[in-house]
Amino acid sequence: MSYCKKTIFGLIITAAVICVTVFIFFPKKSKEDSSNPVTSTDDKRHSFSFSATIIEIEKHSLLIEPVKGSAELSSSDRISIPIEYMPASSTPEAGDIISIQYNGEILESYPAQLGEIYGIQLMEVSSGKLRYHSHWYNKEDLSAETIEWLSWYNRLTEEEQLAVSYVPADLLEPEGLANGSDMETETTDAD
């Protein structure tokens, strides 16, 4: 073989080895992988959430308006989202407030649409009840500070909620977080 042929052959072999190495060590993750329809924890770690009021309910979608102060409101005053992401146990009504966890993408249409939605939770129903974890509380039974805290807390992602250690006093007893020994400790410390 001539020197030129050896050089070309060597370059082809080197390129082939590099291609095989890239495909082995850096496999492409397909978003269309139907074998795993569940969103990965890694995707949720980079998620965004916001609260919105349900304006209208259609057969397969909800028309919502982001609450005042949310960044999403600066993108669009109306967003259409598929109803399929609502928990099966929820029956949404116009006026209810929901929290939407999504990938941060807002599609430019009117009404706007969201990229990938990870979940929707009912936060406040039009009858004046607020959600904290799996329990519902009447607004009339809560202090203004607790209502404000719950509105803030319910806008956080699940991961951010897990990092919160403070629970307002109005919610301690109903959630089973205050028992007799805790109360005695607080009283003893005050003496």
N, CA, C and O atoms as a DFTB+ gen file, in Angstrom:
764 C
 N C O
     1  1       0.837      -1.180       0.000
     2  2       0.000       0.000       0.000
     3  2       0.880       1.241       0.000
     4  3       1.948       1.280       0.611
     5  1       0.408       2.212      -0.682
     6  2       1.173       3.449      -0.721
     7  2       0.903       4.235       0.566
     8  3      -0.042       3.963       1.307
     9  1       1.765       5.212       0.797
    10  2       1.679       6.043       2.001
    11  2       0.341       6.768       2.059
    12  3      -0.247       6.859       3.137
    13  1      -0.158       7.283       0.953
    14  2      -1.418       8.033       0.887
    15  2      -2.611       7.140       1.244
    16  3      -3.525       7.557       1.955
    17  1      -2.583       5.889       0.729
    18  2      -3.674       4.956       1.018
    19  2      -3.673       4.567       2.503
    20  3      -4.736       4.426       3.108
    21  1      -2.488       4.395       3.083
    22  2      -2.375       4.051       4.502
    23  2      -2.916       5.183       5.371
    24  3      -3.588       4.922       6.370
    25  1      -2.640       6.413       5.015
    26  2      -3.109       7.581       5.764
    27  2      -4.630       7.679       5.706
    28  3      -5.275       7.910       6.729
    29  1      -5.202       7.507       4.529
    30  2      -6.656       7.574       4.384
    31  2      -7.315       6.434       5.153
    32  3      -8.317       6.639       5.837
    33  1      -6.747       5.230       5.038
    34  2      -7.281       4.077       5.750
    35  2      -7.225       4.324       7.264
    36  3      -8.176       3.994       7.972
    37  1      -6.145       4.889       7.759
    38  2      -5.989       5.197       9.182
    39  2      -7.012       6.222       9.656
    40  3      -7.555       6.094      10.753
    41  1      -7.280       7.244       8.831
    42  2      -8.280       8.258       9.181
    43  2      -9.688       7.659       9.239
    44  3     -10.477       8.002      10.120
    45  1      -9.996       6.774       8.310
    46  2     -11.312       6.128       8.295
    47  2     -11.496       5.255       9.534
    48  3     -12.559       5.283      10.155
    49  1     -10.494       4.496       9.895
    50  2     -10.561       3.632      11.090
    51  2     -10.706       4.495      12.342
    52  3     -11.502       4.164      13.221
    53  1      -9.957       5.590      12.443
    54  2     -10.034       6.495      13.604
    55  2     -11.425       7.104      13.716
    56  3     -11.986       7.166      14.810
    57  1     -11.989       7.556      12.595
    58  2     -13.334       8.137      12.609
    59  2     -14.368       7.100      13.039
    60  3     -15.282       7.419      13.799
    61  1     -14.234       5.873      12.566
    62  2     -15.173       4.812      12.938
    63  2     -15.101       4.520      14.436
    64  3     -16.136       4.344      15.078
    65  1     -13.905       4.467      14.996
    66  2     -13.728       4.221      16.433
    67  2     -14.350       5.356      17.244
    68  3     -14.990       5.101      18.264
    69  1     -14.173       6.590      16.814
    70  2     -14.757       7.746      17.520
    71  2     -16.274       7.673      17.476
    72  3     -16.929       7.898      18.494
    73  1     -16.849       7.362      16.312
    74  2     -18.316       7.258      16.194
    75  2     -18.880       6.183      17.104
    76  3     -19.876       6.407      17.790
    77  1     -18.247       5.014      17.113
    78  2     -18.721       3.924      17.970
    79  2     -18.624       4.331      19.433
    80  3     -19.540       4.056      20.209
    81  1     -17.542       4.974      19.822
    82  2     -17.363       5.423      21.204
    83  2     -18.453       6.415      21.603
    84  3     -19.008       6.315      22.698
    85  1     -18.761       7.360      20.735
    86  2     -19.793       8.355      21.031
    87  2     -21.149       7.682      21.203
    88  3     -21.877       8.004      22.142
    89  1     -21.503       6.753      20.314
    90  2     -22.799       6.084      20.406
    91  2     -22.905       5.186      21.635
    92  3     -23.997       5.013      22.176
    93  1     -21.801       4.620      22.079
    94  2     -21.824       3.749      23.259
    95  2     -21.917       4.571      24.541
    96  3     -22.734       4.265      25.409
    97  1     -21.100       5.600      24.673
    98  2     -21.024       6.355      25.914
    99  2     -22.012       7.519      26.007
   100  3     -22.248       8.024      27.104
   101  1     -22.580       7.946      24.919
   102  2     -23.530       9.060      24.908
   103  2     -24.789       8.693      24.124
   104  3     -25.053       9.261      23.064
   105  1     -25.570       7.738      24.651
   106  2     -26.776       7.340      23.910
   107  2     -27.794       8.480      23.893
   108  3     -27.909       9.234      24.859
   109  1     -28.512       8.595      22.816
   110  2     -29.524       9.644      22.672
   111  2     -30.763       9.233      23.450
   112  3     -31.249       8.111      23.311
   113  1     -31.276      10.156      24.278
   114  2     -32.502       9.909      25.020
   115  2     -33.667      10.373      24.166
   116  3     -33.757      11.550      23.816
   117  1     -34.535       9.476      23.841
   118  2     -35.671       9.811      22.989
   119  2     -36.841      10.286      23.827
   120  3     -37.244       9.605      24.770
   121  1     -37.401      11.465      23.490
   122  2     -38.586      11.964      24.184
   123  2     -39.815      11.173      23.784
   124  3     -40.826      11.199      24.486
   125  1     -39.743      10.481      22.680
   126  2     -40.874       9.720      22.176
   127  2     -40.841       8.276      22.661
   128  3     -41.553       7.433      22.116
   129  1     -40.029       7.970      23.673
   130  2     -39.924       6.619      24.184
   131  2     -41.221       6.229      24.857
   132  3     -41.489       6.652      25.982
   133  1     -42.033       5.425      24.180
   134  2     -43.346       5.059      24.707
   135  2     -43.259       3.995      25.786
   136  3     -44.254       3.721      26.458
   137  1     -42.081       3.384      25.970
   138  2     -41.966       2.361      27.002
   139  2     -41.931       2.969      28.392
   140  3     -42.141       2.257      29.374
   141  1     -41.668       4.283      28.506
   142  2     -41.628       4.936      29.803
   143  2     -42.362       6.267      29.721
   144  3     -41.735       7.316      29.568
   145  1     -43.709       6.228      29.824
   146  2     -44.460       7.469      29.700
   147  2     -44.372       8.370      30.915
   148  3     -44.771       9.532      30.842
   149  1     -43.862       7.871      32.028
   150  2     -43.774       8.661      33.250
   151  2     -42.616       9.635      33.144
   152  3     -41.533       9.272      32.686
   153  1     -42.835      10.853      33.561
   154  2     -41.802      11.884      33.538
   155  2     -40.729      11.540      34.556
   156  3     -41.036      11.151      35.683
   157  1     -39.489      11.681      34.165
   158  2     -38.396      11.331      35.061
   159  2     -38.257      12.371      36.164
   160  3     -38.683      13.516      36.017
   161  1     -37.657      11.954      37.263
   162  2     -37.402      12.841      38.389
   163  2     -36.469      13.961      37.965
   164  3     -36.583      15.086      38.454
   165  1     -35.534      13.659      37.048
   166  2     -34.602      14.664      36.572
   167  2     -35.340      15.789      35.856
   168  3     -34.987      16.958      36.016
   169  1     -36.375      15.448      35.055
   170  2     -37.166      16.466      34.377
   171  2     -37.894      17.340      35.394
   172  3     -37.918      18.563      35.253
   173  1     -38.487      16.725      36.416
   174  2     -39.244      17.469      37.422
   175  2     -38.340      18.373      38.249
   176  3     -38.785      19.405      38.751
   177  1     -37.080      17.996      38.393
   178  2     -36.156      18.796      39.182
   179  2     -35.982      20.178      38.555
   180  3     -35.696      21.150      39.254
   181  1     -36.151      20.262      37.253
   182  2     -35.999      21.522      36.545
   183  2     -37.358      22.075      36.136
   184  3     -37.491      22.718      35.095
   185  1     -38.356      21.819      36.959
   186  2     -39.706      22.244      36.605
   187  2     -40.048      23.600      37.210
   188  3     -39.368      24.098      38.107
   189  1     -41.114      24.171      36.694
   190  2     -41.645      25.441      37.158
   191  2     -43.080      25.188      37.593
   192  3     -43.708      24.225      37.153
   193  1     -43.587      26.040      38.443
   194  2     -44.995      25.912      38.805
   195  2     -45.588      27.302      38.987
   196  3     -44.887      28.262      39.308
   197  1     -46.887      27.384      38.775
   198  2     -47.601      28.633      38.986
   199  2     -49.046      28.314      39.312
   200  3     -49.542      27.222      39.035
   201  1     -49.699      29.281      39.898
   202  2     -51.115      29.139      40.229
   203  2     -51.936      29.899      39.212
   204  3     -51.500      30.915      38.669
   205  1     -53.136      29.390      38.960
   206  2     -54.014      30.014      37.984
   207  2     -55.464      29.776      38.371
   208  3     -55.788      28.814      39.068
   209  1     -56.328      30.667      37.907
   210  2     -57.768      30.543      38.132
   211  2     -58.395      29.916      36.892
   212  3     -58.091      30.305      35.765
   213  1     -59.270      28.945      37.113
   214  2     -59.976      28.320      35.995
   215  2     -61.044      29.292      35.509
   216  3     -61.899      29.728      36.279
   217  1     -60.984      29.624      34.225
   218  2     -61.937      30.549      33.611
   219  2     -63.087      29.767      32.968
   220  3     -64.259      30.118      33.106
   221  1     -62.710      28.694      32.261
   222  2     -63.699      27.942      31.501
   223  2     -63.266      26.480      31.422
   224  3     -62.076      26.180      31.321
   225  1     -64.236      25.581      31.468
   226  2     -63.950      24.157      31.364
   227  2     -64.593      23.636      30.083
   228  3     -65.800      23.762      29.880
   229  1     -63.771      23.053      29.230
   230  2     -64.255      22.448      28.004
   231  2     -64.121      20.936      28.146
   232  3     -63.638      20.452      29.170
   233  1     -64.538      20.197      27.146
   234  2     -64.543      18.736      27.226
   235  2     -63.154      18.159      27.536
   236  3     -63.026      17.276      28.384
   237  1     -62.111      18.657      26.848
   238  2     -60.777      18.096      27.007
   239  2     -59.741      19.095      27.509
   240  3     -58.558      18.765      27.584
   241  1     -60.162      20.306      27.853
   242  2     -59.177      21.309      28.272
   243  2     -59.761      22.293      29.283
   244  3     -60.975      22.419      29.449
   245  1     -58.844      22.975      29.941
   246  2     -59.193      24.042      30.873
   247  2     -58.622      25.342      30.330
   248  3     -57.477      25.376      29.881
   249  1     -59.400      26.399      30.364
   250  2     -58.899      27.728      30.039
   251  2     -58.625      28.400      31.375
   252  3     -59.521      28.531      32.209
   253  1     -57.388      28.824      31.572
   254  2     -56.982      29.372      32.862
   255  2     -56.367      30.753      32.698
   256  3     -55.933      31.139      31.612
   257  1     -56.342      31.491      33.811
   258  2     -55.684      32.789      33.871
   259  2     -54.677      32.742      35.017
   260  3     -55.071      32.522      36.163
   261  1     -53.382      32.943      34.737
   262  2     -52.388      32.948      35.814
   263  2     -52.730      34.020      36.855
   264  3     -53.238      35.087      36.511
   265  1     -52.446      33.727      38.127
   266  2     -52.752      34.690      39.186
   267  2     -51.845      35.908      39.063
   268  3     -50.758      35.835      38.489
   269  1     -52.309      37.021      39.607
   270  2     -51.530      38.262      39.581
   271  2     -50.164      38.029      40.226
   272  3     -50.054      37.362      41.255
   273  1     -49.144      38.581      39.613
   274  2     -47.795      38.464      40.151
   275  2     -46.999      37.293      39.584
   276  3     -45.790      37.219      39.803
   277  1     -47.636      36.384      38.869
   278  2     -46.884      35.249      38.329
   279  2     -46.209      35.654      37.019
   280  3     -46.742      36.463      36.259
   281  1     -45.042      35.089      36.767
   282  2     -44.291      35.389      35.541
   283  2     -45.072      34.953      34.308
   284  3     -44.954      35.567      33.248
   285  1     -45.865      33.900      34.441
   286  2     -46.635      33.383      33.313
   287  2     -47.673      34.398      32.831
   288  3     -48.014      34.418      31.649
   289  1     -48.175      35.237      33.737
   290  2     -49.157      36.253      33.366
   291  2     -48.554      37.272      32.397
   292  3     -49.261      37.833      31.561
   293  1     -47.253      37.509      32.513
   294  2     -46.611      38.444      31.586
   295  2     -46.478      37.850      30.184
   296  3     -46.284      38.588      29.218
   297  1     -46.579      36.520      30.062
   298  2     -46.544      35.875      28.750
   299  2     -47.919      35.849      28.100
   300  3     -48.052      36.090      26.900
   301  1     -48.944      35.556      28.899
   302  2     -50.298      35.487      28.345
   303  2     -51.316      35.554      29.473
   304  3     -51.083      35.024      30.559
   305  1     -52.448      36.206      29.213
   306  2     -53.501      36.279      30.219
   307  2     -54.426      35.066      30.162
   308  3     -55.240      34.869      31.064
   309  1     -54.312      34.257      29.119
   310  2     -55.119      33.047      28.978
   311  2     -54.217      31.906      28.512
   312  3     -53.426      32.061      27.581
   313  1     -54.352      30.759      29.177
   314  2     -53.586      29.564      28.811
   315  2     -54.559      28.398      28.746
   316  3     -55.419      28.247      29.615
   317  1     -54.422      27.584      27.723
   318  2     -55.250      26.397      27.578
   319  2     -54.399      25.177      27.929
   320  3     -53.306      24.996      27.391
   321  1     -54.912      24.344      28.838
   322  2     -54.173      23.143      29.245
   323  2     -55.092      21.925      29.151
   324  3     -56.298      22.040      29.367
   325  1     -54.525      20.760      28.829
   326  2     -55.342      19.546      28.753
   327  2     -55.868      19.169      30.138
   328  3     -55.142      19.253      31.129
   329  1     -57.119      18.758      30.199
   330  2     -57.743      18.401      31.470
   331  2     -57.231      17.055      31.987
   332  3     -57.409      16.733      33.162
   333  1     -56.600      16.273      31.116
   334  2     -56.136      14.933      31.479
   335  2     -55.114      14.930      32.617
   336  3     -54.907      13.892      33.246
   337  1     -54.479      16.055      32.892
   338  2     -53.479      16.113      33.958
   339  2     -54.085      16.376      35.337
   340  3     -53.378      16.321      36.343
   341  1     -55.384      16.661      35.389
   342  2     -56.069      16.844      36.674
   343  2     -56.170      15.488      37.361
   344  3     -56.401      14.480      36.693
   345  1     -56.001      15.439      38.680
   346  2     -56.192      14.177      39.388
   347  2     -57.618      13.660      39.161
   348  3     -58.569      14.440      39.096
   349  1     -57.747      12.355      39.044
   350  2     -59.057      11.751      38.763
   351  2     -60.079      12.083      39.845
   352  3     -61.277      12.145      39.569
   353  1     -59.618      12.294      41.064
   354  2     -60.533      12.571      42.177
   355  2     -61.043      14.013      42.184
   356  3     -61.959      14.341      42.939
   357  1     -60.457      14.877      41.349
   358  2     -60.837      16.288      41.332
   359  2     -61.936      16.555      40.317
   360  3     -61.948      16.000      39.218
   361  1     -62.853      17.417      40.715
   362  2     -63.886      17.903      39.799
   363  2     -63.741      19.419      39.749
   364  3     -64.305      20.125      40.586
   365  1     -62.993      19.920      38.777
   366  2     -62.753      21.365      38.734
   367  2     -64.001      22.143      38.331
   368  3     -64.859      21.651      37.598
   369  1     -64.072      23.364      38.830
   370  2     -65.156      24.279      38.475
   371  2     -64.547      25.638      38.150
   372  3     -63.452      25.963      38.608
   373  1     -65.263      26.425      37.357
   374  2     -64.807      27.780      37.059
   375  2     -64.667      28.536      38.376
   376  3     -65.546      28.461      39.234
   377  1     -63.578      29.254      38.535
   378  2     -63.310      30.002      39.762
   379  2     -62.341      29.290      40.689
   380  3     -61.767      29.922      41.576
   381  1     -62.144      27.985      40.505
   382  2     -61.186      27.247      41.332
   383  2     -59.769      27.695      40.986
   384  3     -59.502      28.135      39.868
   385  1     -58.864      27.578      41.959
   386  2     -57.460      27.911      41.731
   387  2     -56.676      26.606      41.703
   388  3     -56.811      25.764      42.591
   389  1     -55.857      26.455      40.671
   390  2     -55.054      25.254      40.518
   391  2     -53.581      25.623      40.480
   392  3     -53.224      26.772      40.221
   393  1     -52.733      24.643      40.738
   394  2     -51.292      24.804      40.616
   395  2     -50.833      23.879      39.505
   396  3     -51.177      22.697      39.491
   397  1     -50.058      24.416      38.574
   398  2     -49.586      23.650      37.432
   399  2     -48.077      23.523      37.517
   400  3     -47.381      24.526      37.669
   401  1     -47.562      22.307      37.423
   402  2     -46.125      22.067      37.395
   403  2     -45.780      21.676      35.954
   404  3     -46.364      20.745      35.399
   405  1     -44.818      22.400      35.352
   406  2     -44.495      22.180      33.944
   407  2     -43.021      22.461      33.685
   408  3     -42.289      22.846      34.597
   409  1     -42.583      22.268      32.435
   410  2     -41.159      22.382      32.118
   411  2     -40.670      23.805      31.861
   412  3     -39.494      23.997      31.550
   413  1     -41.534      24.798      31.983
   414  2     -41.126      26.190      31.815
   415  2     -41.351      26.749      30.426
   416  3     -41.151      27.942      30.201
   417  1     -41.764      25.905      29.486
   418  2     -41.991      26.373      28.124
   419  2     -43.432      26.847      27.955
   420  3     -44.375      26.140      28.314
   421  1     -43.593      28.060      27.401
   422  2     -44.912      28.592      27.078
   423  2     -44.943      28.801      25.570
   424  3     -44.159      29.577      25.023
   425  1     -45.855      28.103      24.908
   426  2     -45.950      28.181      23.452
   427  2     -46.685      29.448      23.054
   428  3     -47.701      29.799      23.655
   429  1     -46.182      30.119      22.062
   430  2     -46.745      31.391      21.627
   431  2     -47.967      31.156      20.743
   432  3     -47.842      30.991      19.530
   433  1     -49.121      31.141      21.347
   434  2     -50.405      31.026      20.656
   435  2     -51.404      31.769      21.529
   436  3     -51.061      32.220      22.622
   437  1     -52.618      31.898      21.062
   438  2     -53.620      32.508      21.931
   439  2     -54.879      31.681      21.872
   440  3     -55.448      31.535      20.790
   441  1     -55.338      31.141      22.957
   442  2     -54.651      31.204      24.250
   443  2     -53.328      30.436      24.203
   444  3     -53.157      29.521      23.398
   445  1     -52.408      30.820      25.069
   446  2     -51.092      30.171      25.116
   447  2     -51.257      28.718      25.554
   448  3     -52.287      28.331      26.107
   449  1     -50.235      27.936      25.298
   450  2     -50.204      26.547      25.738
   451  2     -48.874      26.307      26.424
   452  3     -47.912      27.040      26.196
   453  1     -48.816      25.287      27.259
   454  2     -47.589      24.968      27.978
   455  2     -46.868      23.831      27.276
   456  3     -47.499      23.000      26.623
   457  1     -45.543      23.791      27.410
   458  2     -44.741      22.717      26.825
   459  2     -45.149      21.376      27.405
   460  3     -46.166      20.813      27.000
   461  1     -44.385      20.863      28.333
   462  2     -44.682      19.573      28.959
   463  2     -45.237      19.828      30.363
   464  3     -44.614      20.515      31.172
   465  1     -46.397      19.273      30.634
   466  2     -47.029      19.430      31.945
   467  2     -46.748      18.182      32.763
   468  3     -46.941      17.062      32.290
   469  1     -46.283      18.385      34.020
   470  2     -45.981      17.261      34.891
   471  2     -47.136      16.945      35.826
   472  3     -47.294      15.802      36.255
   473  1     -47.942      17.948      36.144
   474  2     -49.063      17.698      37.037
   475  2     -49.849      18.951      37.335
   476  3     -49.354      20.070      37.206
   477  1     -51.099      18.733      37.739
   478  2     -51.991      19.826      38.127
   479  2     -52.627      19.425      39.447
   480  3     -53.040      18.280      39.628
   481  1     -52.701      20.380      40.368
   482  2     -53.361      20.131      41.649
   483  2     -54.379      21.224      41.913
   484  3     -54.141      22.397      41.622
   485  1     -55.492      20.836      42.458
   486  2     -56.507      21.786      42.877
   487  2     -56.033      22.405      44.179
   488  3     -55.748      21.680      45.133
   489  1     -55.938      23.745      44.243
   490  2     -55.416      24.430      45.424
   491  2     -56.505      25.104      46.245
   492  3     -56.484      25.055      47.475
   493  1     -57.443      25.726      45.573
   494  2     -58.496      26.455      46.265
   495  2     -59.762      26.335      45.422
   496  3     -59.763      26.607      44.222
   497  1     -60.829      25.924      46.083
   498  2     -62.080      25.798      45.351
   499  2     -62.899      27.067      45.522
   500  3     -62.732      27.803      46.495
   501  1     -63.779      27.311      44.574
   502  2     -64.546      28.559      44.573
   503  2     -65.434      28.694      45.810
   504  3     -65.912      29.789      46.108
   505  1     -65.658      27.598      46.530
   506  2     -66.468      27.661      47.745
   507  2     -65.675      28.196      48.936
   508  3     -66.213      28.292      50.039
   509  1     -64.399      28.546      48.729
   510  2     -63.617      29.162      49.803
   511  2     -62.805      28.185      50.627
   512  3     -62.553      28.436      51.806
   513  1     -62.389      27.077      50.036
   514  2     -61.551      26.113      50.753
   515  2     -60.154      26.118      50.162
   516  3     -59.976      26.275      48.954
   517  1     -59.151      25.943      51.039
   518  2     -57.753      25.880      50.632
   519  2     -57.201      24.490      50.930
   520  3     -57.598      23.845      51.901
   521  1     -56.272      24.035      50.073
   522  2     -55.659      22.717      50.252
   523  2     -54.301      22.855      50.926
   524  3     -53.532      23.767      50.622
   525  1     -54.020      21.940      51.842
   526  2     -52.684      21.770      52.405
   527  2     -52.438      20.276      52.440
   528  3     -53.090      19.562      53.201
   529  1     -51.522      19.798      51.644
   530  2     -51.289      18.374      51.407
   531  2     -52.602      17.738      50.953
   532  3     -53.141      18.139      49.922
   533  1     -53.124      16.779      51.675
   534  2     -54.348      16.116      51.214
   535  2     -55.588      16.605      51.960
   536  3     -56.671      16.042      51.796
   537  1     -55.437      17.647      52.776
   538  2     -56.567      18.151      53.559
   539  2     -57.071      19.492      53.009
   540  3     -56.313      20.271      52.431
   541  1     -58.357      19.733      53.204
   542  2     -58.986      20.990      52.787
   543  2     -59.420      21.770      54.013
   544  3     -59.937      21.186      54.965
   545  1     -59.216      23.091      54.004
   546  2     -59.551      23.955      55.131
   547  2     -60.434      25.101      54.656
   548  3     -60.218      25.656      53.579
   549  1     -61.432      25.451      55.468
   550  2     -62.267      26.612      55.182
   551  2     -61.456      27.869      55.436
   552  3     -60.782      27.979      56.460
   553  1     -61.514      28.807      54.521
   554  2     -60.772      30.064      54.677
   555  2     -61.190      30.797      55.950
   556  3     -60.364      31.422      56.614
   557  1     -62.479      30.714      56.284
   558  2     -62.979      31.423      57.469
   559  2     -62.320      30.933      58.750
   560  3     -62.253      31.675      59.730
   561  1     -61.829      29.688      58.759
   562  2     -61.221      29.108      59.961
   563  2     -59.729      29.414      60.069
   564  3     -59.089      29.027      61.046
   565  1     -59.172      30.102      59.079
   566  2     -57.732      30.363      59.052
   567  2     -57.438      31.855      59.188
   568  3     -58.228      32.703      58.773
   569  1     -56.284      32.151      59.779
   570  2     -55.862      33.554      59.901
   571  2     -55.417      34.077      58.539
   572  3     -55.123      33.297      57.633
   573  1     -55.369      35.390      58.402
   574  2     -54.931      36.008      57.151
   575  2     -53.500      35.589      56.811
   576  3     -53.170      35.397      55.641
   577  1     -52.646      35.448      57.837
   578  2     -51.263      35.040      57.623
   579  2     -51.192      33.612      57.085
   580  3     -50.389      33.313      56.200
   581  1     -52.036      32.736      57.625
   582  2     -52.037      31.341      57.170
   583  2     -52.548      31.250      55.743
   584  3     -52.015      30.471      54.952
   585  1     -53.558      32.019      55.394
   586  2     -54.083      32.028      54.020
   587  2     -52.995      32.502      53.059
   588  3     -52.813      31.921      51.989
   589  1     -52.274      33.555      53.438
   590  2     -51.185      34.062      52.601
   591  2     -50.078      33.012      52.471
   592  3     -49.547      32.806      51.380
   593  1     -49.723      32.339      53.595
   594  2     -48.688      31.308      53.582
   595  2     -49.112      30.142      52.695
   596  3     -48.310      29.647      51.903
   597  1     -50.373      29.694      52.819
   598  2     -50.854      28.586      51.992
   599  2     -50.836      28.944      50.508
   600  3     -50.500      28.106      49.671
   601  1     -51.192      30.172      50.182
   602  2     -51.146      30.599      48.780
   603  2     -49.723      30.531      48.256
   604  3     -49.500      30.098      47.126
   605  1     -48.759      30.951      49.061
   606  2     -47.342      30.866      48.686
   607  2     -46.896      29.403      48.601
   608  3     -46.286      28.993      47.613
   609  1     -47.199      28.630      49.626
   610  2     -46.758      27.234      49.718
   611  2     -47.293      26.403      48.557
   612  3     -46.566      25.588      47.988
   613  1     -48.551      26.604      48.208
   614  2     -49.168      25.816      47.146
   615  2     -48.632      26.148      45.758
   616  3     -48.870      25.391      44.817
   617  1     -47.922      27.246      45.609
   618  2     -47.310      27.585      44.323
   619  2     -45.940      26.925      44.145
   620  3     -45.387      26.931      43.045
   621  1     -45.392      26.357      45.226
   622  2     -44.078      25.721      45.154
   623  2     -44.175      24.356      44.474
   624  3     -45.237      23.735      44.460
   625  1     -43.060      23.899      43.915
   626  2     -43.012      22.547      43.371
   627  2     -42.999      21.568      44.542
   628  3     -42.751      21.971      45.679
   629  1     -43.263      20.294      44.280
   630  2     -43.260      19.289      45.350
   631  2     -41.919      19.248      46.063
   632  3     -41.864      19.132      47.287
   633  1     -40.841      19.343      45.301
   634  2     -39.504      19.306      45.887
   635  2     -39.273      20.507      46.810
   636  3     -38.703      20.362      47.891
   637  1     -39.715      21.685      46.381
   638  2     -39.565      22.882      47.214
   639  2     -40.426      22.777      48.470
   640  3     -40.014      23.227      49.539
   641  1     -41.614      22.191      48.352
   642  2     -42.476      22.019      49.520
   643  2     -41.809      21.123      50.562
   644  3     -41.949      21.354      51.763
   645  1     -41.088      20.105      50.105
   646  2     -40.405      19.206      51.039
   647  2     -39.311      19.913      51.829
   648  3     -38.961      19.479      52.927
   649  1     -38.774      20.986      51.286
   650  2     -37.706      21.734      51.959
   651  2     -38.242      22.714      53.007
   652  3     -37.467      23.269      53.785
   653  1     -39.554      22.929      53.031
   654  2     -40.155      23.882      53.969
   655  2     -40.402      23.173      55.305
   656  3     -41.068      22.139      55.349
   657  1     -39.863      23.733      56.389
   658  2     -40.050      23.118      57.699
   659  2     -41.086      23.844      58.553
   660  3     -41.563      23.292      59.545
   661  1     -41.436      25.063      58.184
   662  2     -42.392      25.852      58.952
   663  2     -43.817      25.468      58.564
   664  3     -44.127      25.308      57.383
   665  1     -44.676      25.322      59.566
   666  2     -46.105      25.108      59.342
   667  2     -46.843      26.087      60.248
   668  3     -46.579      26.123      61.450
   669  1     -47.764      26.886      59.699
   670  2     -48.500      27.839      60.536
   671  2     -49.257      27.134      61.663
   672  3     -49.687      25.990      61.516
   673  1     -49.409      27.824      62.769
   674  2     -50.068      27.252      63.949
   675  2     -51.484      26.787      63.642
   676  3     -51.935      25.791      64.207
   677  1     -52.200      27.485      62.757
   678  2     -53.575      27.091      62.408
   679  2     -53.637      25.678      61.842
   680  3     -54.675      25.021      61.920
   681  1     -52.530      25.210      61.274
   682  2     -52.522      23.900      60.609
   683  2     -51.873      22.799      61.439
   684  3     -51.966      21.626      61.077
   685  1     -51.217      23.150      62.548
   686  2     -50.490      22.150      63.327
   687  2     -51.403      21.063      63.888
   688  3     -51.162      19.879      63.653
   689  1     -52.437      21.439      64.618
   690  2     -53.320      20.439      65.222
   691  2     -54.094      19.630      64.190
   692  3     -54.092      18.401      64.267
   693  1     -54.761      20.273      63.218
   694  2     -55.500      19.477      62.232
   695  2     -54.617      18.505      61.445
   696  3     -55.091      17.452      61.019
   697  1     -53.351      18.842      61.249
   698  2     -52.445      17.961      60.520
   699  2     -51.823      16.908      61.428
   700  3     -51.065      16.062      60.956
   701  1     -52.130      16.946      62.725
   702  2     -51.586      15.968      63.656
   703  2     -50.125      16.224      63.985
   704  3     -49.406      15.306      64.380
   705  1     -49.685      17.458      63.826
   706  2     -48.288      17.796      64.086
   707  2     -48.059      18.309      65.502
   708  3     -46.920      18.364      65.966
   709  1     -49.121      18.681      66.182
   710  2     -48.980      19.163      67.558
   711  2     -49.654      18.144      68.467
   712  3     -50.862      17.923      68.386
   713  1     -48.859      17.531      69.331
   714  2     -49.455      16.623      70.310
   715  2     -49.189      17.169      71.707
   716  3     -48.528      18.197      71.857
   717  1     -49.679      16.512      72.694
   718  2     -49.566      17.005      74.074
   719  2     -48.139      17.270      74.507
   720  3     -47.885      18.271      75.175
   721  1     -47.187      16.398      74.146
   722  2     -45.804      16.584      74.595
   723  2     -45.186      17.828      73.967
   724  3     -44.402      18.519      74.617
   725  1     -45.528      18.126      72.704
   726  2     -45.014      19.348      72.078
   727  2     -45.555      20.576      72.793
   728  3     -44.823      21.539      73.024
   729  1     -46.845      20.540      73.145
   730  2     -47.466      21.674      73.816
   731  2     -46.825      21.894      75.179
   732  3     -46.580      23.036      75.570
   733  1     -46.547      20.803      75.915
   734  2     -45.914      20.950      77.220
   735  2     -44.513      21.554      77.070
   736  3     -44.113      22.394      77.877
   737  1     -43.777      21.137      76.055
   738  2     -42.436      21.666      75.837
   739  2     -42.495      23.155      75.584
   740  3     -41.687      23.909      76.126
   741  1     -43.454      23.594      74.758
   742  2     -43.574      25.012      74.480
   743  2     -43.923      25.787      75.733
   744  3     -43.399      26.880      75.949
   745  1     -44.826      25.223      76.589
   746  2     -45.229      25.898      77.812
   747  2     -44.062      25.940      78.782
   748  3     -43.824      26.974      79.407
   749  1     -43.323      24.834      78.926
   750  2     -42.195      24.780      79.823
   751  2     -41.121      25.768      79.398
   752  3     -40.526      26.446      80.236
   753  1     -40.874      25.851      78.091
   754  2     -39.853      26.788      77.600
   755  2     -40.235      28.234      77.892
   756  3     -39.365      29.073      78.126
   757  1     -41.527      28.524      77.880
   758  2     -41.992      29.888      78.099
   759  2     -41.810      30.296      79.565
   760  3     -41.655      31.480      79.860
   761  1     -41.827      29.320      80.486
   762  2     -41.659      29.624      81.916
   763  2     -40.289      30.024      82.192
   764  3     -39.951      30.320      83.338
